[in-house]
Amino acid sequence: MPSRPSPIAFNSSSPQSIFGKKKASSSGLSTAASYLSAVSEADARARTRGATPTATPALSLSSSVTSSSEDTVLEETPTDFTDGLSYPRVPPTSSQVFSTVHSEFGHCANDDYRYTSQHRAGTPYKSIPEQDPPYYILLTTYISYILVICLGHVRDFMGKRFRAASYRHLHPWNGYAALNSDFDSFYTRRLKLRIDDSFSQPTTGVPGRTIVILDRYSPDYNKTMIPTGTRTRALNISSYNYLGFAQSSGACTDAVEASIERYGLTAGGPRIECGTLDLHQQAEALVARFLGMEDALISSMGFATNSTIIPGLVNKGCLVVSDELNHASIRFGVRLSGANVRTFKHNDMNALENLLREVISQGQPKTHRPWKKILLIVEGLYSMEGTFANLPVIMELKKKYKFYLFVDEAHSIGAIGPRGRGVTDYFGIDPSSVDILMGTFTKSFGAAGGYIAGKKAIVDRLRLRGHSSTYCESMSPPVLTQVVASMVSIMGITLPAEKPSSSPSLALLRSNNDHGNVIPESEVIPGTAPASALPPWMPIAPTMADGSDGRLRLQRIAFNARYLNRGLRKLGFITYGSDDSPIVPLLLFHPGKMAVFSRMMRTRAVPIIIVVVAYPATPLITSRVRFCLSAAHTKEDVDTVLRACDEIGDVLDLKQASGERWPIEEIISRAVEIVRMPEMP
């Protein structure tokens, strides 16, 4: 079947290969074999002329230059200079100098569009009250699910009898039971498949402020997806990139490139064997200092950090008290541990205290012996709700009932707090009063993996008992360097009193700062990174050394989050969570509206890529779109999202919240006022 052009493609003409030749039309190098053949021919031509090729064509979206003008290169996608995605609509003035690529980290020189994420001291924490939609919304949502489920069962009943070959995987066959015949299989085939074009969208390039999607279509109702060969650049409100460190250039990228030249790409084994590099030890020391804890342990995967470390903390005879909305990795780790588990209503401190009284007074089941230990596990920021853990109240309960506290800061570390230290920083709580701090590097640091931080005795025990140290591949050097570089950008560096001979970057910075106040390392500023803790070969930019880059990112993500949260509520949408959360859930309810909302956002003049979420990640009737904001976004980007939501919300009847509503232009013009209001009326 001939491919059809995507309605949101760059080019409306028939798809063309992204491969071509300089000064020549594309010959249709549509496979890896044909591309490698072209590379080989270019290399042979160069050698025939007596030259050695200086480079081979790069397997990326950017052009690479070889020694021959006829060598095969990758063609750049045509750029639209007016859409505001690749270049700002308003050019910078002569006094404005930006070091970032606008499509990856937006240019924003207005200091009014900055804010500091911090809980107001002396006020109790409260998230946005959850509003229920009108009854007709709930009723029609239930009816939608009932209709789709009933029709799905009818289609399965008829299909198994009249199209048995297509349903063979649901039947016992040759003595084997069916592998996929449960409700999850039914849900995937009969519900999710209908809107599958809203999920698993393939992309290419840097997932920064914008993202390039690979256009596709389906001739068989989403059973198969066929690429059209075209690409579309879109505003990216879907990626975990809170501080905007997902960049292809800049100080962090330079540091990563230097690490690859020095260490290569892999550590070559698990931590407990031969996979511990000096970089691992330096990174763990830096993470511990960043968090204000005694020690830290790094794992190569965020999910595995919870699932493999929790069994090292608790076992049979212990009790885990868990928030009902905790992440699947926490639940999986608790199951592996063999400990008993009790859940309490999400963020309900009265329910938590009542549960603590019950489990302490009753003890273990049957024997009623005291628990060996009680571990409370909460998340700093809940990724589907946008709510913070009520840490001030939890700390008071901890003093009263003497349980251990485990805080999962996968989404909060780096993204909230005046210094980016997460939920403890946001509430002004001493991090050392928390027993275990867990977090990931995937959301705010542009890297991968996770960490566990706490007292040294606990961390040393987990190095041996945690499965990740024994069975998981060590974090690779480039990822470690990205963690170190991004974290240092937030912390800033305490320069040594003398010019360091081992680090050219630090020596240069120290020379430029000879007339300033230099703090000796014996009096290191709390929270900054001492120069001696960094790899001496790592290049360091001035904005990284003074922490100005990190401060800018923290202030921009705080403004963007608060602006979108409050702007959506003023438009009349039902949203969940806290004003300062970089995750903004907007309730859609109807399952059909998820696909329509996603498609309408994706097909706008300025395409917007968002994430829609449904069961089983959320309750059945609270389907939602989840906006993930970034410091890379500009105020104009948030304006674009608000305008799109305003128009689509009217079409889909999504504005069901009570309270005063403002017109979209008033919200945009009063953005700074909205953000700086202590309380939103």
C-alpha positions in Angstrom: 0.0 0.0 0.0 1.5 3.4 -0.9 2.3 5.6 2.1 0.1 8.6 2.7 1.6 11.9 3.8 1.0 12.9 7.4 -1.4 15.8 8.0 1.3 17.3 10.3 4.3 16.6 8.2 6.9 19.2 7.2 6.4 18.4 3.5 3.1 17.6 2.0 4.8 15.9 -0.9 5.6 12.2 -1.0 8.0 11.0 1.7 11.6 11.3 0.9 14.6 9.6 2.4 16.6 11.6 4.9 19.7 10.5 3.2 21.1 12.2 0.1 24.2 13.5 -1.6 25.6 16.9 -1.5 24.7 18.8 -4.7 22.6 15.9 -5.9 19.1 14.6 -5.4 18.4 11.7 -3.0 18.8 8.3 -4.6 16.5 6.7 -2.0 18.9 5.2 0.5 16.1 3.7 2.5 17.9 0.9 4.3 20.9 0.6 6.6 22.6 -1.6 4.0 22.3 1.0 1.2 23.5 3.8 3.6 26.6 1.8 4.6 27.2 1.0 0.9 27.2 4.7 0.1 29.6 5.3 2.9 31.9 2.6 1.6 31.8 4.0 -1.9 32.6 7.5 -0.6 35.6 6.1 1.3 36.8 4.2 -1.9 36.6 7.4 -4.0 38.6 9.3 -1.5 41.3 6.6 -1.3 41.4 6.4 -5.1 42.3 10.1 -5.2 45.1 9.5 -2.7 43.3 11.1 0.2 42.4 9.7 3.6 38.8 10.5 4.6 38.8 12.9 7.5 35.4 11.7 8.7 32.6 9.3 8.0 29.0 10.4 7.6 27.5 10.8 11.0 24.4 8.7 11.9 22.5 11.7 13.2 20.2 14.4 12.0 23.0 16.9 11.6 25.2 17.1 8.5 28.8 15.9 8.6 31.5 17.1 6.2 33.8 14.7 4.5 36.8 15.2 2.3 34.7 15.0 -0.8 31.8 17.2 -1.8 30.2 14.2 -3.3 30.3 12.1 -0.1 27.0 11.1 1.3 25.6 13.2 4.2 22.3 13.5 6.0 20.1 16.3 4.9 18.8 18.8 7.4 15.0 19.1 7.8 13.7 22.3 6.3 13.3 24.9 9.0 10.3 27.1 9.5 11.6 30.5 10.8 8.2 31.8 11.7 6.8 29.1 14.0 8.8 30.1 17.0 10.2 26.6 17.5 13.6 26.7 15.9 14.1 30.4 16.2 12.5 33.0 18.5 9.8 35.1 16.8 11.3 38.2 18.3 15.1 38.3 17.5 17.4 39.1 20.5 18.8 42.6 20.8 22.5 43.4 20.4 22.9 43.3 24.2 21.3 39.8 24.6 23.7 37.0 24.1 22.4 33.4 24.4 24.7 30.3 24.5 21.9 27.8 24.0 20.1 26.4 21.0 16.6 27.9 21.0 15.0 24.6 19.9 16.6 22.9 22.9 16.6 25.6 25.6 14.5 28.6 24.8 15.9 32.1 24.9 14.3 34.2 27.6 16.0 37.3 28.9 13.1 38.8 30.9 13.9 38.6 34.6 10.2 39.0 35.4 9.7 35.5 34.2 11.5 34.0 37.2 10.3 32.6 40.5 11.6 30.7 43.5 9.9 27.5 44.4 9.5 27.4 48.2 6.7 26.7 50.7 5.7 29.7 52.8 6.9 29.2 56.3 4.2 29.0 58.9 1.4 28.0 56.6 0.1 24.4 56.4 0.7 22.6 53.2 -2.4 22.0 51.0 -2.7 20.9 47.4 -5.4 22.1 45.0 -8.7 20.7 46.3 -9.9 18.0 44.0 -13.1 18.9 42.3 -15.7 16.5 41.0 -17.1 17.1 37.5 -20.9 17.4 36.9 -22.8 14.1 37.2 -23.4 13.9 33.5 -19.7 13.8 32.8 -19.2 10.9 35.2 -22.3 9.1 33.9 -21.3 9.4 30.2 -17.7 8.3 31.1 -19.0 5.1 32.7 -21.4 4.5 29.8 -18.4 5.0 27.4 -16.4 2.3 29.1 -19.4 0.0 29.4 -20.2 0.3 25.6 -16.6 -0.3 24.6 -16.2 -3.3 26.9 -19.4 -4.9 25.8 -18.6 -4.4 22.1 -15.1 -5.8 22.8 -16.5 -9.0 24.3 -19.0 -9.3 21.4 -16.2 -9.0 18.9 -14.1 -11.5 20.8 -17.0 -14.0 21.0 -17.7 -13.7 17.2 -14.0 -13.6 16.2 -13.0 -16.7 18.1 -15.7 -18.6 16.2 -15.5 -17.1 12.7 -11.9 -15.9 12.5 -10.2 -18.5 14.7 -6.8 -17.9 13.0 -6.7 -14.3 14.2 -7.5 -15.3 17.8 -5.2 -18.3 18.1 -3.1 -16.6 20.7 -6.2 -16.5 23.0 -6.9 -20.2 22.8 -5.2 -23.2 24.4 -3.1 -24.8 21.6 -1.4 -28.2 21.3 -1.6 -28.7 25.1 -0.3 -25.2 25.9 -2.4 -22.7 27.8 -3.0 -19.3 26.3 -0.4 -16.8 27.4 -2.4 -13.6 27.0 -6.1 -14.2 27.7 -6.6 -12.2 30.9 -8.2 -8.8 31.3 -5.0 -6.9 30.6 -4.9 -8.5 27.2 -8.6 -7.6 26.6 -8.0 -4.0 27.7 -5.0 -3.7 25.4 -6.7 -5.1 22.4 -10.2 -3.5 22.8 -9.6 -0.2 24.6 -6.0 0.9 24.3 -5.6 -0.1 20.6 -8.3 2.4 19.6 -6.2 5.3 20.8 -2.7 3.7 20.3 -1.6 6.5 18.0 -1.5 8.7 21.1 1.2 6.5 22.7 4.7 5.4 21.8 5.3 8.2 19.3 8.8 7.6 17.8 11.0 10.7 17.9 14.5 11.6 16.9 17.1 14.2 18.1 17.3 16.0 21.4 14.1 15.8 23.6 14.6 19.4 24.7 12.2 22.4 24.5 11.1 21.0 21.1 11.2 17.5 19.8 11.2 16.0 16.3 8.6 13.3 15.8 8.6 10.7 13.0 5.3 10.9 11.3 3.3 7.7 10.8 -0.1 6.4 9.9 -2.1 3.2 10.3 -4.1 1.4 7.6 -5.6 -1.1 10.0 -6.9 0.9 13.0 -3.6 1.1 14.9 -2.6 -2.5 14.7 0.4 -1.5 12.7 2.1 1.9 12.3 3.7 2.8 9.0 6.3 5.6 8.9 5.6 8.2 6.2 9.3 9.2 5.9 8.6 12.8 7.1 9.2 14.5 10.3 7.6 17.2 12.4 9.2 19.5 14.9 6.8 20.1 17.8 6.7 21.9 21.2 7.7 19.3 23.7 5.5 19.2 26.9 5.9 15.5 27.4 9.5 14.7 28.3 11.1 14.5 31.7 13.5 17.3 31.3 12.7 19.6 34.2 15.9 21.6 34.3 16.5 21.5 30.5 19.8 19.6 30.7 18.8 17.5 27.7 21.0 19.5 25.3 23.4 18.6 22.5 25.8 21.4 23.3 26.9 23.3 26.3 29.1 22.8 29.4 27.6 19.4 30.4 27.9 18.1 26.8 31.6 19.2 26.7 32.2 17.3 30.0 30.6 14.2 28.7 32.6 14.3 25.5 35.8 14.6 27.5 34.8 11.6 29.6 34.2 9.4 26.5 37.7 10.2 25.3 39.1 9.2 28.7 36.9 6.3 29.8 35.1 5.0 26.8 31.4 4.0 27.0 31.1 1.3 29.7 32.4 0.3 33.1 32.4 -3.4 32.2 30.8 -5.0 35.2 28.7 -4.7 38.4 29.8 -2.5 41.2 30.7 -5.2 43.6 33.1 -6.8 41.1 35.2 -4.8 38.6 32.8 -2.1 37.7 33.6 0.6 40.2 35.5 3.5 38.6 36.9 6.6 40.4 34.1 8.4 38.7 31.5 6.4 40.6 33.2 7.3 43.9 33.4 11.0 43.0 29.8 11.0 41.8 28.6 9.4 45.0 30.5 11.8 47.2 29.0 14.7 45.2 25.5 13.4 45.4 25.8 13.0 49.2 27.1 16.6 49.5 24.3 17.8 47.2 21.7 16.2 49.4 23.3 17.0 52.8 23.6 13.3 53.7 26.6 11.3 55.0 26.9 8.9 52.0 25.2 7.9 48.8 24.9 4.8 46.5 24.4 5.1 42.8 22.4 2.6 40.7 22.3 2.4 36.9 18.4 2.3 36.7 15.8 4.3 38.5 13.2 1.6 38.8 15.8 -0.9 40.0 16.9 1.6 42.7 13.7 1.0 44.5 13.0 -2.6 43.6 16.4 -3.8 44.5 17.2 -1.6 47.5 14.0 -1.9 49.5 14.6 -5.7 50.1 17.9 -4.7 51.7 16.1 -2.5 54.2 13.2 -4.6 55.3 12.3 -8.3 55.4 9.9 -10.8 57.1 8.7 -9.4 60.4 9.0 -5.8 59.3 6.1 -3.5 58.3 6.0 -1.1 55.3 3.5 1.7 55.5 2.9 3.0 52.0 0.9 5.7 50.3 -1.8 4.2 48.1 -0.4 6.1 45.0 3.2 5.1 45.4 5.1 4.1 42.3 5.1 0.5 40.9 8.9 0.2 41.6 8.1 0.7 45.4 5.4 -1.9 45.3 7.6 -4.3 43.5 10.4 -3.8 46.0 8.1 -4.3 48.9 6.8 -7.6 47.4 10.4 -8.9 47.0 11.3 -8.0 50.5 8.7 -10.3 52.1 7.7 -7.6 54.6 4.1 -6.9 55.5 2.5 -3.8 53.9 -0.3 -1.5 54.8 -1.5 1.4 52.7 -3.2 4.7 53.6 -5.2 7.1 51.6 -3.1 9.4 49.5 -1.6 12.2 51.5 -4.2 11.9 54.2 -2.3 12.5 57.4 -5.2 11.6 59.7 -5.6 8.3 58.0 -1.8 7.8 58.3 -1.8 8.5 62.1 -4.8 6.2 62.7 -3.1 3.4 60.7 0.2 3.9 62.7 -1.7 3.7 66.0 -3.4 0.5 64.8 -0.3 -1.3 63.6 1.8 -0.4 66.6 -0.8 -1.5 69.1 -1.7 -4.7 67.3 1.8 -5.8 66.3 2.4 -8.6 63.8 -0.5 -10.7 62.5 -1.5 -13.8 64.6 1.4 -13.5 67.1 1.0 -9.8 67.9 4.7 -9.5 68.5 6.2 -6.1 68.0 7.3 -5.3 64.5 11.1 -5.6 63.9 10.9 -2.1 62.3 8.3 0.1 60.6 9.3 1.9 57.4 7.1 4.6 56.0 7.5 5.1 52.2 6.2 8.2 50.4 7.1 10.1 47.3 8.3 13.7 47.3 6.3 14.5 44.2 3.6 12.1 42.9 4.0 11.9 39.1 0.3 11.3 38.2 -1.2 13.7 40.8 1.3 16.6 40.9 1.0 16.6 44.7 3.9 16.9 47.2 4.2 14.6 50.3 3.0 16.6 53.4 6.5 16.3 54.8 6.1 18.8 57.7 3.3 16.7 59.2 5.1 13.4 58.5 8.2 14.6 60.4 6.0 15.4 63.4 4.5 11.9 63.2 8.0 10.4 62.9 9.1 12.0 66.1 5.9 10.8 67.8 5.7 7.2 66.6 9.4 6.4 65.9 9.3 4.9 62.4 11.9 5.1 59.7 11.2 7.3 56.7 12.0 6.6 53.1 11.3 9.5 50.6 11.3 8.8 46.9 12.3 12.0 45.2 12.4 10.7 41.6 10.4 13.7 40.4 11.1 16.3 43.0 14.9 16.3 43.3 16.4 19.1 41.2 13.0 20.4 40.2 11.7 22.1 43.3 13.1 24.1 46.2 15.1 27.3 46.2 18.4 25.3 45.8 16.9 22.4 43.8 17.4 19.9 46.7 13.9 18.5 46.4 11.0 18.3 48.8 13.1 18.8 52.0 14.5 22.0 50.5 11.0 23.1 49.4 9.7 22.8 53.0 12.9 23.9 54.7 13.4 20.6 56.5 16.9 19.3 57.4 17.5 16.4 55.0 19.5 14.5 57.6 16.3 14.0 59.6 15.1 11.8 56.8 16.5 8.2 57.1 16.6 7.3 53.4 16.4 9.7 50.4 16.0 8.1 47.0 16.0 9.8 43.7 16.7 9.5 40.0 18.9 11.3 37.5 16.5 10.9 34.6 14.1 13.8 35.3 16.2 16.9 36.3 19.7 16.0 35.4 19.4 14.8 31.8 21.0 11.4 32.6 19.9 8.0 33.8 19.9 5.9 36.9 19.2 6.6 40.6 20.6 7.0 44.0 20.1 6.1 47.7 21.4 8.5 50.3 21.5 8.2 54.1 23.8 7.5 57.0 27.0 5.8 56.0 26.3 2.7 58.0 23.0 2.2 56.2 24.5 2.9 52.7 27.4 0.5 53.4 25.0 -2.2 54.3 23.0 -1.6 51.1 26.1 -1.8 49.0 26.3 -5.5 50.0 22.6 -6.4 50.4 21.1 -4.4 47.5 20.8 -6.5 44.4 21.8 -3.7 42.1 25.4 -3.7 43.3 25.7 -7.4 42.6 23.6 -8.1 39.5 23.3 -4.7 37.7 25.7 -3.3 35.2 27.5 -0.2 36.6 26.5 3.2 35.4 28.5 4.1 32.3 31.1 6.9 32.4 29.3 9.3 30.1 26.1 9.1 32.2 28.1 9.6 35.4 29.8 12.7 33.9 26.4 14.1 33.0 25.2 13.6 36.5 28.4 15.3 38.0 28.3 18.2 35.5 24.6 19.0 35.8 24.8 18.7 39.6 27.8 21.0 39.8 25.9 23.5 37.6 23.2 23.7 40.3 25.6 23.7 43.3 28.4 26.0 42.1 32.1 25.4 42.8 34.3 26.6 45.7 37.5 27.5 43.9 40.7 26.6 45.7 42.9 29.3 47.2 45.9 28.3 45.0 45.8 27.7 41.2 45.3 24.0 40.7 48.0 22.5 38.4 45.9 19.3 37.7 42.8 21.1 36.3 43.3 23.6 33.4 39.7 24.7 33.6 39.9 25.5 37.4 43.3 27.2 36.9 41.8 29.5 34.3 38.8 30.3 36.4 41.0 31.0 39.4 43.2 33.3 37.3 40.1 35.3 36.3 39.0 35.5 39.9 42.3 36.7 41.4 40.8 40.0 42.5 37.8 38.4 44.0 37.2 36.7 47.3 38.4 33.2 47.3 37.2 30.8 50.0 39.7 28.3 51.1 38.6 24.7 50.9 38.8 24.4 54.7 35.9 26.8 54.7 33.9 25.4 51.9 30.5 27.0 51.5 27.8 24.5 52.6 26.1 23.1 49.5 28.7 24.0 46.9 31.0 21.5 45.3 34.7 21.8 46.5 37.0 21.9 43.5 39.0 18.9 44.9 35.8 16.7 44.5 35.6 17.1 40.8 37.6 15.2 38.1 40.6 17.3 37.2 40.1 16.6 33.5 36.5 17.9 33.4 36.1 21.2 31.5 34.2 23.8 33.6 32.4 26.8 32.3 32.2 30.0 34.3 28.4 29.7 34.7 28.9 26.3 36.1 31.5 27.4 38.6 29.4 30.3 40.0 26.1 28.3 40.0 24.4 31.0 37.9 23.3 28.4 35.3 21.6 26.3 37.9 19.9 29.2 39.6 18.5 30.4 36.2 17.1 26.9 35.4 15.5 26.6 38.9 13.8 30.0 38.6 12.6 29.3 35.1 11.0 25.9 35.9 9.4 27.5 39.0 7.8 30.3 37.0 6.6 28.0 34.2 5.1 25.5 36.6 3.2 28.0 38.6 2.0 29.9 35.5 0.6 26.9 33.7 -1.0 25.4 36.9 -2.8 28.6 37.7 -3.5 29.6 34.1 -5.4 26.3 33.5 -7.5 26.8 36.6 -8.4 30.3 35.6 -9.5 29.0 32.3 -11.9 26.6 34.1 -10.1 23.3 33.8 -10.1 20.7 36.6 -6.4 20.1 37.6 -4.7 18.2 40.4 -1.7 18.9 42.5 0.3 21.8 43.8 0.9 25.2 42.2 4.7 24.6 42.3 4.6 21.2 40.7 6.3 20.8 37.3 3.8 18.1 36.5 0.3 19.4 35.7 -2.5 16.8 35.4 -5.5 18.1 33.5 -8.6 15.9 33.8 -10.3 14.6 30.6 -12.5 11.8 32.1 -13.8 10.3 28.9 -11.6 7.7 27.3 -12.4 9.0 23.8 -11.3 12.5 24.7 -7.7 11.3 25.3 -7.1 10.5 21.7 -8.9 13.5 20.4 -7.1 15.9 22.7 -3.7 14.4 21.8 -4.5 14.5 18.0 -5.8 18.1 18.2 -2.7 19.3 20.0 -0.4 17.4 17.6 -2.1 18.8 14.4 -2.1 22.5 15.4 -0.2 25.1 13.4 2.4 24.9 16.1 2.3 21.2 17.0 2.4 20.3 20.7 3.3 16.9 22.0 1.7 15.9 25.3 1.2 12.7 27.3 -2.3 11.3 28.0 -2.7 8.8 30.8 -5.4 6.3 31.6 -6.0 3.1 33.5 -4.1 1.3 34.9 -1.8 4.2 35.7 -4.9 6.2 37.0 -8.3 5.2 38.3 -10.7 4.2 35.5 -12.7 7.4 35.3 -10.0 9.9 35.8 -8.2 9.8 32.5 -6.0 12.9 32.1 -3.4 14.7 30.1 -0.1 15.2 32.0 1.9 18.3 31.1 5.6 18.0 31.9 7.2 21.5 32.1 10.8 22.4 31.8 13.2 25.2 32.4 13.8 25.1 28.7 10.4 26.4 28.0 9.8 30.1 27.6 6.8 32.2 28.8 5.7 32.3 25.2 5.7 28.5 25.1 3.4 28.3 28.1 1.2 31.0 26.4 1.0 28.7 23.3 -0.1 25.7 25.5 -2.7 27.8 27.3 -4.2 29.1 24.0 -4.4 25.5 22.6 -6.0 24.2 25.8 -8.5 27.1 25.8 -9.6 26.3 22.2 -9.7 22.5 22.6 -11.3 22.7 26.0 -14.3 24.5 24.5 -14.6 21.9 21.7 -14.4 18.9 24.1 -16.4 20.4 27.0 -13.5 20.1 29.4 -14.0 23.3 31.4 -15.9 21.9 34.3 -14.3 23.5 37.3 -16.1 25.9 39.6 -14.9 29.4 40.4 -14.1 32.6 38.6 -12.9 32.3 35.0 -10.6 34.7 33.1 -10.4 35.1 29.3 -7.2 33.8 27.8 -5.7 37.1 26.9 -6.1 38.5 30.4 -4.3 35.4 31.8 -1.4 35.9 29.4 -1.1 39.7 30.0 -1.2 39.2 33.8 1.1 36.1 33.9 3.6 37.7 36.3 0.8 38.8 38.7 -0.7 35.3 38.6 2.6 33.6 39.4 3.4 36.0 42.3 0.0 35.8 44.1 0.5 34.1 47.5 -2.9 32.3 47.0 -4.9 31.9 43.9 -8.5 33.2 44.4 
